[in-house]
């Protein structure tokens, strides 16, 4: 009796994973960098043309020298570059993927065992480098260049009133915690007289000791001079005036140790594009005890926003790559439009969350990072889904 012949045992089928070869790495990287450079230049040119339309005619009418005009528009370019980098990365990543699909190169790489994350490693590496460059450029160069551009434009096109307004800040509140005093300025000026000044002095138990309201206040020779001032003194509980308000046409106070330079730091509350991370950190750490809760919320939200903004570069490729991968050849344009809409929605949501953080409706860190983290997680999930 012959022994039964058993069928050969089936070995588990595995799909070997291969790494991207150096030649393929250079090939994909070269394609991507070329499109990235073209996209960045195109977006910069669009912003430059928009700036020329807005400012050039006025400068020419005021006979501003050509060298000054060139300097002004050169100072605007670092800020423009920070603005266009995420969108340029998005379009470059999508075009590179679409190009690989059109020539069936992406299918060949996947069939040979190269995973998507490996195939697009050159794009991810570039995005991380650009993210770091975005942070450095935006925090070290673009902010200062933008400030200088604004000052230059004000000098060559502004009136005296506009130049004086640059040194002023409307409705500014300041708290001197050590001496338990609150200052409120209807129109603060660091170098000249401030208008509509209101000072509240508190006792150790928190009750109001006195209030001073003046039409103008000027600090010189280590003392404050108030014009058309009115002082109201309150009882021990700070509820009722103990006498009619005292009227002074001119009042000099040497006991108020606050200086305009100490108060002027609140004037630094510019938009996020005009703040550096180090300046915001200094205000939050060195002046934290003097800040009102509303002011602290604004500063903290802007601080975290400056840290979150560069990650939009990584979001660009995390969205662009999976959205560009499609089995339909006619879906390329639809994917481009969808990606552009998602990026626009992302920027709108970041501004909305920043607004909520400034209004103390959300914690500052959450207001700055929640939209960015949500889009990053979505992009990572899309990459996992289409791998």
C-alpha positions as a Markdown table, in Angstrom:
| # | Residue | x | y | z |
|---|---|---|---|---|
| 1 | Unk | 0.0 | 0.0 | 0.0 |
| 2 | Unk | 1.4 | 3.3 | -1.1 |
| 3 | Unk | 1.5 | 6.1 | 1.4 |
| 4 | Unk | -0.9 | 9.0 | 0.8 |
| 5 | Unk | 0.7 | 12.0 | -0.9 |
| 6 | Unk | 0.0 | 15.1 | 1.0 |
| 7 | Unk | -0.4 | 18.4 | -0.8 |
| 8 | Unk | 2.5 | 20.9 | -0.2 |
| 9 | Unk | 1.9 | 23.1 | 2.8 |
| 10 | Unk | 0.9 | 26.6 | 1.9 |
| 11 | Unk | 3.3 | 29.2 | 3.1 |
| 12 | Unk | 1.9 | 32.5 | 4.4 |
| 13 | Unk | 1.9 | 35.1 | 1.6 |
| 14 | Unk | 3.7 | 38.3 | 2.7 |
| 15 | Unk | 4.1 | 41.5 | 0.9 |
| 16 | Unk | 7.7 | 42.5 | 1.3 |
| 17 | Unk | 8.3 | 46.1 | 2.3 |
| 18 | Unk | 11.1 | 47.8 | 0.5 |
| 19 | Unk | 12.9 | 51.1 | 1.2 |
| 20 | Unk | 13.1 | 53.9 | -1.2 |
| 21 | Unk | 16.3 | 53.7 | -3.2 |
| 22 | Unk | 18.6 | 56.8 | -3.3 |
| 23 | Unk | 17.9 | 57.2 | -7.0 |
| 24 | Unk | 14.1 | 57.2 | -6.4 |
| 25 | Unk | 14.6 | 59.5 | -3.5 |
| 26 | Unk | 16.5 | 62.1 | -5.6 |
| 27 | Unk | 14.0 | 61.7 | -8.5 |
| 28 | Unk | 10.9 | 62.5 | -6.3 |
| 29 | Unk | 12.8 | 65.2 | -4.4 |
| 30 | Unk | 13.9 | 66.9 | -7.6 |
| 31 | Unk | 10.4 | 66.9 | -9.1 |
| 32 | Unk | 8.9 | 68.2 | -5.8 |
| 33 | Unk | 11.5 | 71.0 | -5.3 |
| 34 | Unk | 11.0 | 72.3 | -8.9 |
| 35 | Unk | 7.3 | 72.6 | -8.5 |
| 36 | Unk | 7.7 | 74.0 | -5.0 |
| 37 | Unk | 10.0 | 76.8 | -6.2 |
| 38 | Unk | 7.7 | 77.6 | -9.1 |
| 39 | Unk | 4.6 | 77.7 | -6.8 |
| 40 | Unk | 6.3 | 79.9 | -4.2 |
| 41 | Unk | 7.5 | 82.3 | -6.8 |
| 42 | Unk | 4.0 | 82.5 | -8.4 |
| 43 | Unk | 2.3 | 83.2 | -5.1 |
| 44 | Unk | 4.9 | 85.8 | -4.1 |
| 45 | Unk | 4.4 | 87.5 | -7.5 |
| 46 | Unk | 0.6 | 87.6 | -6.9 |
| 47 | Unk | 1.1 | 89.2 | -3.5 |
| 48 | Unk | 3.6 | 91.7 | -4.9 |
| 49 | Unk | 1.2 | 92.7 | -7.6 |
| 50 | Unk | -1.5 | 93.2 | -5.0 |
| 51 | Unk | 0.8 | 95.4 | -2.9 |
| 52 | Unk | 1.7 | 97.4 | -6.0 |
| 53 | Unk | -2.0 | 98.1 | -6.7 |
| 54 | Unk | -2.5 | 99.1 | -3.1 |
| 55 | Unk | 0.5 | 101.3 | -2.4 |
| 56 | Unk | 2.5 | 102.2 | -5.5 |
| 57 | Unk | 0.1 | 104.9 | -6.9 |
| 58 | Unk | 0.0 | 106.8 | -3.6 |
| 59 | Unk | 3.8 | 106.7 | -3.3 |
| 60 | Unk | 4.3 | 108.0 | -6.8 |
| 61 | Unk | 1.8 | 110.8 | -6.2 |
| 62 | Unk | 3.9 | 111.9 | -3.2 |
| 63 | Unk | 7.1 | 111.7 | -5.3 |
| 64 | Unk | 8.7 | 109.1 | -3.1 |
| 65 | Unk | 12.2 | 108.1 | -4.4 |
| 66 | Unk | 12.5 | 104.9 | -6.3 |
| 67 | Unk | 15.0 | 103.5 | -3.9 |
| 68 | Unk | 12.6 | 104.0 | -1.0 |
| 69 | Unk | 9.8 | 102.3 | -3.0 |
| 70 | Unk | 12.0 | 99.3 | -3.7 |
| 71 | Unk | 13.1 | 99.1 | -0.1 |
| 72 | Unk | 9.5 | 99.2 | 1.1 |
| 73 | Unk | 8.4 | 96.3 | -1.2 |
| 74 | Unk | 11.5 | 94.3 | -0.3 |
| 75 | Unk | 10.6 | 94.6 | 3.4 |
| 76 | Unk | 7.2 | 93.1 | 2.7 |
| 77 | Unk | 8.6 | 90.0 | 1.0 |
| 78 | Unk | 9.6 | 88.0 | 4.1 |
| 79 | Unk | 6.1 | 88.3 | 5.5 |
| 80 | Unk | 4.6 | 87.4 | 2.1 |
| 81 | Unk | 6.9 | 84.3 | 2.0 |
| 82 | Unk | 5.7 | 83.2 | 5.4 |
| 83 | Unk | 2.1 | 83.5 | 4.1 |
| 84 | Unk | 2.6 | 81.5 | 0.9 |
| 85 | Unk | 4.7 | 78.6 | 2.1 |
| 86 | Unk | 1.9 | 76.3 | 3.3 |
| 87 | Unk | -0.2 | 76.7 | 0.2 |
| 88 | Unk | 2.9 | 76.3 | -2.0 |
| 89 | Unk | 3.7 | 73.0 | -0.2 |
| 90 | Unk | 0.1 | 71.8 | -0.6 |
| 91 | Unk | 0.0 | 72.4 | -4.4 |
| 92 | Unk | 3.5 | 71.0 | -4.9 |
| 93 | Unk | 2.8 | 67.8 | -3.1 |
| 94 | Unk | -0.5 | 67.3 | -5.0 |
| 95 | Unk | 1.1 | 68.0 | -8.3 |
| 96 | Unk | 4.0 | 65.6 | -7.6 |
| 97 | Unk | 1.6 | 62.8 | -6.6 |
| 98 | Unk | -0.6 | 63.5 | -9.6 |
| 99 | Unk | 2.4 | 63.4 | -11.9 |
| 100 | Unk | 3.5 | 60.0 | -10.5 |
| 101 | Unk | 0.1 | 58.6 | -10.9 |
| 102 | Unk | -0.2 | 59.9 | -14.5 |
| 103 | Unk | 2.9 | 57.9 | -15.5 |
| 104 | Unk | 1.9 | 54.9 | -13.4 |
| 105 | Unk | 5.1 | 55.3 | -11.4 |
| 106 | Unk | 3.2 | 55.4 | -8.1 |
| 107 | Unk | 1.5 | 52.1 | -8.9 |
| 108 | Unk | 4.8 | 50.5 | -9.8 |
| 109 | Unk | 6.4 | 51.6 | -6.5 |
| 110 | Unk | 3.5 | 50.2 | -4.5 |
| 111 | Unk | 3.6 | 47.0 | -6.5 |
| 112 | Unk | 7.2 | 46.6 | -5.7 |
| 113 | Unk | 6.5 | 46.8 | -2.0 |
| 114 | Unk | 7.3 | 50.5 | -1.3 |
| 115 | Unk | 4.8 | 52.0 | 1.1 |
| 116 | Unk | 3.4 | 55.4 | 0.6 |
| 117 | Unk | 5.1 | 56.8 | 3.7 |
| 118 | Unk | 8.4 | 55.6 | 2.2 |
| 119 | Unk | 7.7 | 56.7 | -1.3 |
| 120 | Unk | 6.9 | 60.3 | -0.2 |
| 121 | Unk | 9.7 | 60.5 | 2.4 |
| 122 | Unk | 11.4 | 63.3 | 0.4 |
| 123 | Unk | 8.3 | 65.4 | 0.5 |
| 124 | Unk | 7.8 | 64.9 | 4.3 |
| 125 | Unk | 11.5 | 65.7 | 4.9 |
| 126 | Unk | 11.2 | 68.9 | 2.9 |
| 127 | Unk | 8.0 | 69.9 | 4.7 |
| 128 | Unk | 9.7 | 69.5 | 8.1 |
| 129 | Unk | 12.6 | 71.6 | 7.0 |
| 130 | Unk | 10.3 | 74.3 | 5.6 |
| 131 | Unk | 8.3 | 74.2 | 8.9 |
| 132 | Unk | 11.5 | 75.0 | 10.8 |
| 133 | Unk | 12.4 | 77.7 | 8.3 |
| 134 | Unk | 8.9 | 79.1 | 8.5 |
| 135 | Unk | 9.2 | 79.5 | 12.3 |
| 136 | Unk | 12.7 | 81.1 | 12.0 |
| 137 | Unk | 11.7 | 83.4 | 9.2 |
| 138 | Unk | 8.4 | 84.4 | 10.7 |
| 139 | Unk | 9.8 | 85.0 | 14.2 |
| 140 | Unk | 13.2 | 86.5 | 13.4 |
| 141 | Unk | 13.0 | 88.3 | 10.1 |
| 142 | Unk | 9.4 | 88.8 | 8.9 |
| 143 | Unk | 8.0 | 90.5 | 12.0 |
| 144 | Unk | 10.8 | 93.1 | 12.1 |
| 145 | Unk | 10.8 | 93.6 | 8.4 |
| 146 | Unk | 7.0 | 94.2 | 8.5 |
| 147 | Unk | 7.3 | 96.7 | 11.3 |
| 148 | Unk | 10.0 | 98.6 | 9.4 |
| 149 | Unk | 7.9 | 98.6 | 6.3 |
| 150 | Unk | 4.9 | 100.0 | 8.2 |
| 151 | Unk | 7.1 | 102.7 | 9.7 |
| 152 | Unk | 8.7 | 103.5 | 6.3 |
| 153 | Unk | 5.3 | 103.9 | 4.7 |
| 154 | Unk | 4.1 | 106.1 | 7.5 |
| 155 | Unk | 7.1 | 108.4 | 7.1 |
| 156 | Unk | 6.8 | 108.8 | 3.3 |
| 157 | Unk | 3.0 | 108.9 | 3.0 |
| 158 | Unk | 1.5 | 109.7 | 6.4 |
| 159 | Unk | 0.5 | 113.1 | 7.8 |
| 160 | Unk | 1.7 | 114.5 | 11.1 |
| 161 | Unk | -1.5 | 113.2 | 12.7 |
| 162 | Unk | -0.9 | 109.7 | 11.4 |
| 163 | Unk | 2.7 | 109.7 | 12.6 |
| 164 | Unk | 1.6 | 110.9 | 16.1 |
| 165 | Unk | -1.0 | 108.2 | 16.2 |
| 166 | Unk | 1.7 | 105.5 | 15.8 |
| 167 | Unk | 2.9 | 106.5 | 19.3 |
| 168 | Unk | -0.6 | 106.3 | 20.7 |
| 169 | Unk | -2.9 | 103.5 | 21.8 |
| 170 | Unk | -6.6 | 104.0 | 22.4 |
| 171 | Unk | -8.3 | 102.6 | 25.5 |
| 172 | Unk | -5.4 | 101.1 | 27.4 |
| 173 | Unk | -5.6 | 99.6 | 30.8 |
| 174 | Unk | -2.7 | 99.1 | 33.2 |
| 175 | Unk | -2.5 | 97.6 | 36.7 |
| 176 | Unk | 0.3 | 98.5 | 39.2 |
| 177 | Unk | -0.1 | 95.5 | 41.5 |
| 178 | Unk | 2.6 | 96.5 | 44.0 |
| 179 | Unk | 0.9 | 99.9 | 44.8 |
| 180 | Unk | -2.6 | 98.6 | 44.2 |
| 181 | Unk | -3.5 | 101.1 | 41.4 |
| 182 | Unk | -5.4 | 100.7 | 38.2 |
| 183 | Unk | -4.9 | 103.1 | 35.3 |
| 184 | Unk | -7.3 | 103.5 | 32.3 |
| 185 | Unk | -6.4 | 105.7 | 29.3 |
| 186 | Unk | -8.9 | 106.7 | 26.7 |
| 187 | Unk | -6.0 | 107.7 | 24.5 |
| 188 | Unk | -2.5 | 106.8 | 25.7 |
| 189 | Unk | 0.7 | 108.5 | 24.5 |
| 190 | Unk | 4.1 | 107.4 | 25.6 |
| 191 | Unk | 5.9 | 110.6 | 24.6 |
| 192 | Unk | 3.2 | 113.2 | 25.0 |
| 193 | Unk | 0.1 | 114.0 | 26.9 |
| 194 | Unk | -2.4 | 111.2 | 27.4 |
| 195 | Unk | -6.1 | 112.0 | 27.3 |
| 196 | Unk | -9.1 | 110.9 | 29.4 |
| 197 | Unk | -7.1 | 109.3 | 32.3 |
| 198 | Unk | -8.8 | 107.4 | 35.1 |
| 199 | Unk | -6.9 | 106.2 | 38.2 |
| 200 | Unk | -8.3 | 104.0 | 40.9 |
| 201 | Unk | -6.4 | 103.5 | 44.2 |
| 202 | Unk | -7.2 | 100.4 | 46.3 |
| 203 | Unk | -6.6 | 99.8 | 50.0 |
| 204 | Unk | -5.1 | 96.6 | 51.3 |
| 205 | Unk | -8.5 | 95.1 | 51.9 |
| 206 | Unk | -9.5 | 95.7 | 48.3 |
| 207 | Unk | -11.8 | 98.6 | 48.8 |
| 208 | Unk | -11.5 | 101.8 | 46.7 |
| 209 | Unk | -9.5 | 104.6 | 48.5 |
| 210 | Unk | -9.8 | 107.3 | 45.9 |
| 211 | Unk | -10.4 | 107.9 | 42.2 |
| 212 | Unk | -8.8 | 110.4 | 40.0 |
| 213 | Unk | -10.2 | 111.5 | 36.6 |
| 214 | Unk | -8.3 | 113.9 | 34.4 |
| 215 | Unk | -8.8 | 115.3 | 30.9 |
| 216 | Unk | -5.0 | 115.0 | 30.2 |
| 217 | Unk | -1.9 | 113.6 | 32.0 |
| 218 | Unk | 1.7 | 114.3 | 31.2 |
| 219 | Unk | 4.8 | 112.6 | 32.9 |
| 220 | Unk | 7.9 | 114.8 | 33.1 |
| 221 | Unk | 10.7 | 115.3 | 35.6 |
| 222 | Unk | 9.7 | 112.2 | 37.6 |
| 223 | Unk | 6.2 | 113.4 | 38.3 |
| 224 | Unk | 2.7 | 113.4 | 36.8 |
| 225 | Unk | 0.9 | 116.6 | 35.8 |
| 226 | Unk | -2.9 | 116.4 | 35.4 |
| 227 | Unk | -5.1 | 118.9 | 33.6 |
| 228 | Unk | -8.7 | 119.5 | 34.6 |
| 229 | Unk | -8.5 | 116.8 | 37.3 |
| 230 | Unk | -11.2 | 115.6 | 39.7 |
| 231 | Unk | -10.4 | 113.5 | 42.8 |
| 232 | Unk | -13.0 | 111.5 | 44.8 |
| 233 | Unk | -12.1 | 110.0 | 48.2 |
| 234 | Unk | -14.2 | 107.1 | 49.5 |
| 235 | Unk | -15.0 | 105.8 | 53.0 |
| 236 | Unk | -13.3 | 102.8 | 54.6 |
| 237 | Unk | -15.5 | 100.3 | 52.8 |
| 238 | Unk | -15.0 | 102.1 | 49.4 |
| 239 | Unk | -18.8 | 102.5 | 48.9 |
| 240 | Unk | -19.5 | 106.2 | 49.4 |
| 241 | Unk | -17.6 | 109.5 | 48.9 |
| 242 | Unk | -16.7 | 111.1 | 52.1 |
| 243 | Unk | -16.7 | 114.6 | 50.5 |
| 244 | Unk | -17.6 | 116.3 | 47.2 |
| 245 | Unk | -15.0 | 115.7 | 44.5 |
| 246 | Unk | -12.0 | 118.0 | 44.5 |
| 247 | Unk | -11.6 | 120.0 | 41.3 |
| 248 | Unk | -8.1 | 121.0 | 40.0 |
| 249 | Unk | -7.3 | 122.9 | 36.9 |
| 250 | Unk | -3.7 | 121.6 | 37.2 |
| 251 | Unk | -2.6 | 118.9 | 39.6 |
| 252 | Unk | 0.9 | 117.6 | 40.2 |
| 253 | Unk | 1.4 | 114.2 | 41.9 |
| 254 | Unk | 4.9 | 112.9 | 42.9 |
| 255 | Unk | 3.6 | 109.8 | 44.7 |
| 256 | Unk | 2.6 | 108.0 | 41.5 |
| 257 | Unk | 5.7 | 106.0 | 40.6 |
| 258 | Unk | 4.5 | 104.6 | 37.3 |
| 259 | Unk | 6.3 | 105.7 | 34.2 |
| 260 | Unk | 5.0 | 105.9 | 30.6 |
| 261 | Unk | 7.6 | 103.4 | 29.5 |
| 262 | Unk | 6.2 | 100.9 | 32.1 |
| 263 | Unk | 2.7 | 101.4 | 30.8 |
| 264 | Unk | 3.7 | 101.5 | 27.1 |
| 265 | Unk | 4.5 | 97.8 | 26.9 |
| 266 | Unk | 0.8 | 97.2 | 26.5 |
| 267 | Unk | 1.0 | 99.2 | 23.3 |
| 268 | Unk | 3.0 | 96.2 | 22.0 |
| 269 | Unk | -0.3 | 94.2 | 21.7 |
| 270 | Unk | -0.1 | 94.2 | 17.9 |
| 271 | Unk | -1.6 | 91.5 | 15.6 |
| 272 | Unk | 0.2 | 88.1 | 15.7 |
| 273 | Unk | 2.1 | 89.0 | 12.5 |
| 274 | Unk | 3.7 | 91.9 | 14.3 |
| 275 | Unk | 4.8 | 89.9 | 17.4 |
| 276 | Unk | 7.7 | 87.7 | 18.0 |
| 277 | Unk | 7.6 | 84.7 | 20.4 |
| 278 | Unk | 10.3 | 86.1 | 22.6 |
| 279 | Unk | 8.5 | 89.4 | 22.9 |
| 280 | Unk | 5.2 | 87.7 | 23.9 |
| 281 | Unk | 7.1 | 85.4 | 26.3 |
| 282 | Unk | 8.7 | 88.4 | 27.9 |
| 283 | Unk | 5.4 | 90.1 | 28.5 |
| 284 | Unk | 3.9 | 87.0 | 29.9 |
| 285 | Unk | 6.7 | 86.2 | 32.3 |
| 286 | Unk | 8.1 | 89.7 | 33.3 |
| 287 | Unk | 4.8 | 91.6 | 33.3 |
| 288 | Unk | 2.4 | 88.8 | 34.2 |
| 289 | Unk | 1.6 | 90.2 | 37.6 |
| 290 | Unk | 0.6 | 93.6 | 36.1 |
| 291 | Unk | -1.6 | 92.2 | 33.4 |
| 292 | Unk | -5.4 | 92.3 | 33.6 |
| 293 | Unk | -7.0 | 88.9 | 32.9 |
| 294 | Unk | -8.3 | 90.1 | 29.5 |
| 295 | Unk | -4.9 | 91.3 | 28.5 |
| 296 | Unk | -3.2 | 88.2 | 29.7 |
| 297 | Unk | -5.6 | 86.1 | 27.6 |
| 298 | Unk | -4.8 | 88.1 | 24.4 |
| 299 | Unk | -1.0 | 87.8 | 25.0 |
| 300 | Unk | -1.1 | 84.1 | 25.8 |
| 301 | Unk | -3.3 | 83.2 | 22.8 |
| 302 | Unk | -1.0 | 85.1 | 20.5 |
| 303 | Unk | 2.0 | 83.4 | 22.0 |
| 304 | Unk | 0.7 | 79.9 | 21.4 |
| 305 | Unk | -0.6 | 80.9 | 18.0 |
| 306 | Unk | 2.9 | 81.9 | 17.0 |
| 307 | Unk | 4.1 | 78.4 | 18.0 |
| 308 | Unk | 1.3 | 76.6 | 16.1 |
| 309 | Unk | 1.4 | 78.6 | 12.9 |
| 310 | Unk | 4.5 | 77.0 | 11.3 |
| 311 | Unk | 2.9 | 73.5 | 11.4 |
| 312 | Unk | 0.6 | 74.6 | 8.6 |
| 313 | Unk | 3.5 | 73.7 | 6.3 |
| 314 | Unk | 3.3 | 70.1 | 7.4 |
| 315 | Unk | -0.4 | 70.2 | 7.2 |
| 316 | Unk | 0.0 | 71.2 | 3.5 |
| 317 | Unk | 1.7 | 67.9 | 2.5 |
| 318 | Unk | -0.3 | 65.7 | 4.9 |
| 319 | Unk | -3.5 | 66.9 | 3.2 |
| 320 | Unk | -2.1 | 67.2 | -0.3 |
| 321 | Unk | -0.6 | 63.7 | -0.7 |
| 322 | Unk | -3.7 | 61.5 | 0.3 |
| 323 | Unk | -6.2 | 63.9 | -1.4 |
| 324 | Unk | -4.2 | 63.6 | -4.7 |
| 325 | Unk | -4.2 | 59.8 | -4.6 |
| 326 | Unk | -7.2 | 58.7 | -6.7 |
| 327 | Unk | -8.0 | 55.8 | -9.0 |
| 328 | Unk | -9.9 | 58.2 | -11.3 |
| 329 | Unk | -7.9 | 60.2 | -13.7 |
| 330 | Unk | -10.6 | 62.9 | -13.9 |
| 331 | Unk | -10.6 | 63.5 | -10.2 |
| 332 | Unk | -7.3 | 65.5 | -10.1 |
| 333 | Unk | -8.9 | 68.9 | -10.4 |
| 334 | Unk | -11.6 | 68.0 | -7.9 |
| 335 | Unk | -8.9 | 67.0 | -5.4 |
| 336 | Unk | -7.1 | 70.3 | -6.0 |
| 337 | Unk | -10.2 | 72.3 | -5.3 |
| 338 | Unk | -11.1 | 70.2 | -2.2 |
| 339 | Unk | -7.6 | 70.6 | -0.8 |
| 340 | Unk | -7.7 | 74.4 | -1.4 |
| 341 | Unk | -11.1 | 74.6 | 0.4 |
| 342 | Unk | -9.8 | 72.5 | 3.3 |
| 343 | Unk | -6.8 | 74.8 | 3.7 |
| 344 | Unk | -9.0 | 77.9 | 3.5 |
| 345 | Unk | -11.3 | 76.4 | 6.1 |
| 346 | Unk | -8.3 | 75.6 | 8.3 |
| 347 | Unk | -7.1 | 79.2 | 8.3 |
| 348 | Unk | -10.6 | 80.5 | 9.0 |
| 349 | Unk | -11.0 | 78.1 | 11.9 |
| 350 | Unk | -7.6 | 79.2 | 13.4 |
| 351 | Unk | -8.7 | 82.8 | 13.3 |
| 352 | Unk | -12.0 | 81.9 | 14.9 |
| 353 | Unk | -10.4 | 79.9 | 17.7 |
| 354 | Unk | -7.8 | 82.7 | 18.3 |
| 355 | Unk | -10.7 | 85.1 | 18.7 |
| 356 | Unk | -12.4 | 82.8 | 21.2 |
| 357 | Unk | -9.1 | 82.6 | 23.1 |
| 358 | Unk | -8.7 | 86.4 | 23.2 |
| 359 | Unk | -12.2 | 86.7 | 24.6 |
| 360 | Unk | -11.4 | 84.1 | 27.3 |
| 361 | Unk | -14.0 | 81.7 | 26.0 |
| 362 | Unk | -11.3 | 79.0 | 25.4 |
| 363 | Unk | -7.9 | 78.4 | 27.1 |
| 364 | Unk | -5.1 | 80.1 | 25.2 |
| 365 | Unk | -3.2 | 76.9 | 24.3 |
| 366 | Unk | -6.4 | 75.1 | 23.2 |
| 367 | Unk | -7.5 | 78.1 | 21.1 |
| 368 | Unk | -4.1 | 78.1 | 19.3 |
| 369 | Unk | -3.5 | 74.3 | 18.9 |
| 370 | Unk | -6.9 | 72.6 | 18.5 |
| 371 | Unk | -7.4 | 73.4 | 14.8 |
| 372 | Unk | -3.8 | 72.5 | 13.9 |
| 373 | Unk | -3.9 | 69.3 | 15.8 |
| 374 | Unk | -7.3 | 68.3 | 14.4 |
| 375 | Unk | -6.1 | 68.8 | 10.8 |
| 376 | Unk | -2.8 | 67.1 | 11.5 |
| 377 | Unk | -4.6 | 64.0 | 12.8 |
| 378 | Unk | -7.0 | 64.0 | 9.9 |
| 379 | Unk | -4.1 | 64.1 | 7.4 |
| 380 | Unk | -2.3 | 61.3 | 9.3 |
| 381 | Unk | -5.5 | 59.2 | 9.2 |
| 382 | Unk | -5.9 | 59.9 | 5.5 |
| 383 | Unk | -2.4 | 58.7 | 4.9 |
| 384 | Unk | -3.0 | 55.5 | 6.9 |
| 385 | Unk | -6.3 | 54.9 | 5.0 |
| 386 | Unk | -4.7 | 55.2 | 1.6 |
| 387 | Unk | -1.5 | 53.5 | 2.2 |
